[in-house]
Amino acid sequence: MLTATLEQIQASPRKRTIYLCVILALLAVILGFKTFRFFEGGLWYGSQTADFAAFHIVAQRIWLGDLDLTYQFASFTKMQMAAAGGSVGVMPWTYPPQFDLLLAPFAFLPGWAAYFLFTAVTLAAYLMVLRVIAGHGFAAVLVVFFPAIAITIGIGQNGLLTGALIGLVCINADRRPVLSGVVLGMMVIKPHLAVAAGIYMLLTRRWPAVLTAAIVVTTSSLVCTLAFGPQIWIAWLGSIREAASYLEDGRYQLFRMISAYAALYNAGLPAAWAFWGQMAMAALALVTVALAIARGPSPRFALGIVAVASVMISPYAYDYDLPIVGIGLALLLPELASLASPRERSTFYALLLLANAYGLLQSARLSAESVHASSPGGIMTPAVGGFALMAVLAILLWVLLREAKPAAIRLHGEPA
């Protein structure tokens, strides 16, 4: 049923237009509603907090000259509580200094205006990139990934930005490797989501892209050192170590995470076992990328698997990172119909929809029950998204192993 619906949307211009208009209107309504609410009550309200509230605090601390304190969980918690005027859910800060630099200009805008500008621009960028990649499949991809896009807009996260960047890496990988490398280097703002794309560039021997990405990372790091001082790197590394201990203790919203670690940990496995499960899943994801490059049906299909695998490398991946997987689905769609059976495609789409919707639905349920994310009820809610993505990877690997043929081209794209 789901397969038939999605493929009918792709095949019918009239249905594509209807679905597209409805989805875009809903996204605009969500953005408008959230902007109005933040304008009326600020970025902090009740026990709920938008992630962008933390972004705005960091932007302000840059100009106050104590950015390094945001990387200390105790200090950043006090900043957030002071901004909220009371006790609220808090967000640790572990982003690289390059993302701080990106946020700096938003300090000069009121919170609601900064949220609107950041979210509207990144949403527009993501939709434009996705439209270029998906073609007739644009509306179908939006149907599946609407929940993840909606929650990203609602909390003001950067998943639309990283989705757009990975999409641009994939668009330019073959014909404009230098531009692809520039964009890949910009993924330093969330480096754990760029591992699969970096491996793709190495395995396909796109040395201009690799070199350009390295130059972008190095140059931006030097700029951050000049802007914030060398101590910013010590502070950042310290926040990563602290975040690792919080993850081990299950103090994040694990039910909204989409990693194998979160799924296994919330299923009752010890943290050490869950970690090794994550490492195994990351290795399997990279093996799938390598197989797609060497024996897959096309470079486009391989890049689709790269995008899907991007969120499976790190234990720290949330539902708002799923727009990257939307890029993967857009790349996979043209060949998926011929490579996978209707039952396999239906299962594939259903698993993606489950991963997209689960965190949003559970957040709404816990909010209605007044359960805080840090309470036992929030912690013990199953992390189904991680299991769903594991199954998605298994389907892709099965299709590749079944359909793989001897490579007609070498890894770097030249005739054999």
N, C-alpha and C positions, 0 to 999 in steps of 0.2 A: 504493500500500500504506500509506504513512504517513498520507495524507489519510484513507483509509478507517478506519484505526485510531483516529486522533484524533477523527474525527466520530462514530464508534461510541461512543467514551467519552462524548462529549457527549450522545448520544441515549439511552444506557442508564443508568438510575439504579444498577443493580447494578454495572456496570463502573466507573461514576464512584466509587462507594463503595470498591470493591476497590483501584483505582489510587490513590485519595486516601489510604487507610489505609496502603498500602505506602510511598508517597512520604513521608508525614508521619513514619512510623516510621523510615525511613532518615535523614531529616533530624535527627530526635531522636537517633539513634544516633551520627551524625557529631558533633553538638554535645556529647553525653556523652563520646564517646571523646576529642575534643580537650580538653575541660575536664579529664578525668582525666590526660591526658598532660601538660598544662601544670601541673597540681597536683603531679604526680610529678617532673617534670624542669624546670619553669620555662618561661617563654615562649620561651627560647632553647635550642635543642638541636641538636647537630651543626652541619652547614652550612646547615640550614634555619631560617628565621625566620618567625614569624607577623607580619603587618603590625601586629597589635594591640600587639606589643611596642613598636613606635615610639609608638603612641598612649599607652601607659602611661608611657613615659619623658617625653613631653611633659606629661602630667598632673602628674607629679612635679616637673618643672622649673618649672611655674607657681608652686608653693608654695615653691620654693627661690629664686625671684626672678630667674632668668636665662633666662626663656622666649625672649628674643631670640636667644640662642645656638643654639637648635634650628634657626633659619633659616639658619645658616651651616653649609654642608655639612661642612667639616672638623671643626668643633666637634661637630656632631651625630653624625658618624661615631665620634668618640672616646667619646661617651656610650653609643652602642650597643655598641661593642666592650667598654667597661667593664662594661656590664650583662651581656653575654654571656660575659665572662671569656676572650675570645680573638677571633680573626679570623672574622667571619661576613659574610654578605650584608647590606648596609646599605640603608636607605630614606631618601632626601632628604625634607625636610619643607617643603611648599609650601602647606599649608592656610591659609585665612584665619584671623585671630585668633578669629572667632566659633566655629570648630570647637574651638579650644583651650579656650574658655570652656565648651563642652559637655563636654569631656573632664575638666575640673578635678576633679569629685567622685570620679572613678575612682582618683585617687592614694591615697585612703584605704583601698583594698581591695588584697589580694594580687593579683598578676597574673592568676592563674587565675580568681579570683572576679570581678575586673573584666571579664575576657574573657567569662565566662559571662553576667553581667548584661547587658553591652552587646549581645552577640550574641543572647541569648534574647529580649530586649525588642524589638530591631529586627526579628528574624525574625517574632515574633508580630505586630508592627505591619504588616509587609509582607504576611503571609498574610491578615490580616483585611481589609486594603484591597483586595488582589487578589481575595479571595472576593466582596466587595461588587460589584466591577466585572465579574468574569468570570461570575458566576452558574453556569449549567450547564457553562460552559467552564473552570471552575476546575481540575479535574483534568487536562484536556488541556494547559492552559498550563504546569502544573507538570511534566508529562512533558517538554515541550520545554525548559523552563528549569531543570530539575533540576541539570544540571552547573554552571551559573553560580551557582545558589543554594548548591550544595554547596561550591564553591571559596570563595565569600564567607564561609560559616560556618567553613571550615577555616582561613582566614588571619585571621579577625576583622576583615574590612574593613567599610566603611560603605555598600556598595552596596544593602543591604536598607533602610537608613534613607533614602537618597535615592530609592529606588524607591517607598517608602511615601509620601514627601513629594510626588513627582510624581503619584502616584495620587490623593492627596488634592486636589491642585490640579485635576486633571481631574474628580473627582467633584463638586467644588463650583463649578466655573467658571461654570455657567449659573445655578444657583439661589441660591448664596451667594457672590457675587463678593468680598465683603470677607474672608470666611474663606479663600477661595482665594488672595487676595492676601497674607494673613498667612503661609500655608504657602509661597507662592512666595518671599516675603521670607526665610523660613528656609532656602531653598536657597542662601543666601549662603555656606553652608559648602562648597558646590561650585558656584560661579556659572556655570562653563562648561557645566554640564549643565542650566541653567535658561534658556538663551538662547532655545530654540525656544518654550518656554512663555511667556516674556516677549513674544516677537514675536506669539504667538497673542493675548495680552491686548490688545496694541496694535492689531492688525489688526481685532479684533472690537470695539474701542472699549469695553472693559470698564474704564472709568476708575477706578471704586472699587477694583478689584483692583490696578491699576497704582499708584494713590496709596498704598494700604495696604502694598503690597510695598515701595515706596520708603521709607515711614515705618519699617517693620520693619528694613530695611537700615541706614538712618540712625541709628536709636535703638540698634541692636546695635553699630554702629561706635563710637558715643559711649561706650557701656558698656565696650567693649574698650579704648578710649583711656584711660578712667579707671582701668580695672583693670590694664592693662599698660604704660601710658605711651605717648606719641605715637611713640616710637622703634620701637614694634612694627610700624608700617606701613612704615617704611623697611626694617626687617629682612625683612618679608614680600615687598616688591617686589624686594629683592635676591635672595631665594631663587628667585623666579620667573625672573629673568634667568639665574641659575646653572642652573636646571632646563632652560631653553631650550637652553643650550649642551650640556648632557648629552644632551638629546633629539637635537640635531643630530649629536652624536658617536655616537649609537646605543648609549648606555651603560645604557639601561633594558631591561627584559624585553620587547623589541619583539614577540616571537612571541605574547605574551599580550595585546598591545594590539589594539584592534578599530577603530582609526582608519584612514582612508585614508593618512595620512602613514606610519604604521608599515608598512602593506602595501606601499606603493610604495618606501619606503626599503629594506626588507628584500628587495625584488625587484631591487635593484641601482641604483635611480635616485639621483642626487645629492640631498643634503638640500634644496637650494633647489627642485629640481623636485618633490620629494615634498611640500614645503610648499605650493607652488602647486596641486598636486593636491588637497591637503587643503582649501585655500581654495575650489577649484571644487566639491568635494563638499559643503562647508558651504553654499555659495550654492545648489546644487541642492536640498539638503535644505530650506532655507528657502523656496525657490520652490515645492516640493511642499507645504509647509505652507500657503502662501498660496493655492495652487490648491485644496487640500482645503477651505479656508475659503470661498472664493468659489464653487466649483462642485462640491464634494463631495456625496455622498448625504445626509450628516447631520452635526450637530456632534459626535456621538460618534465617527464615523469620522475627522473632522478631528483630534480630540484623540488618537486612536490614532496618527495620523501624527506629531503633535507629540511623543508619547512616543518613537516610533521614531527620529525625527530628533534627539532630545536628545543622543544619544551620538555624533552624526556631525558636530558643530560643531567641537569641539576636537581637536587632534592627540593630546592626552593623555586617552585613554579606555581602560580595561582591561576584561577579561572580567567582573570583579566589578561593573562598572557596568551589565551587561546586565539585571538585574532591572527596570530602567526600561523596557526594550524588552518585557519580560513584561507590564507594564501596557499597553503599546501593543497587543500581540497580543490581550489580553483585551478591549480596546475595539473592535478591528477584527473579531473573530470573527463576531459576529452578521450582519454585512453582507458579509463576505468570501465566504461560500458562494454568494451570489447574484451577486456582481460578478466573481469570478474562476472560471475553469474548473478542473476537478479537477487537470489537469496543472499549472496555474499555482499552485494551492494547495499541491500536493505539493512543488513546487520551493520555494515560499515557506517551508513548514515545515522542509524539509530544510536550507535555507540558515540558518535560525535555529538549528536544532539543531547544525549545523556550527560556527557562531560560538560557541555555548555550550560545546560539548564540546572544541574544538580546544586551547584553552589548558590545560585540565585534563589532557588526554591527553599533550600535549607536556611539561608539567611533570613528569608521572609518568615519562615516558620519559627525560628528561634527569636526573631524580633517580636513576633506576635505573642510568644510565650514569655517575653521579657527575660530571656536567657542571655547573659553576657558571653562573649566569645571566650573569655578566660575562665568561665565556670565549667564544672565537670560535664554538664550537659552539652556545652559547646564542643568540648575536647573529644568526647566519646562518640559524637556523631560520625558515622562512617565516612571515609574519604573515597567515595565511589568514582570520582573523576579519574583518579590514577589507574584504577582497574579498567575503566573504559578505554583509556588510551593504550594500556598494555594490550588489550584485545585488538585495538585498531592496528597497532604495530604488527601483531601476529598475523592479521589478515593480509597486510601489505607484504610481509615476508613470505607468506604462503603463496600469494599471487606471483611474486617474483621467482620463487623457486620452481613453481609449476610452469611458468611461461617463459623463463629465461632462455635465451638463445645465445650462441657464441657472438661475442661483441664484433660488430662490423667496423668499429672504429677504435683507435687506441684511446687510452684514458685522457689524453690531452686534446682529443677531438680531431686528429688528422687521420686520413685514410690508412687502413692497415696495409 
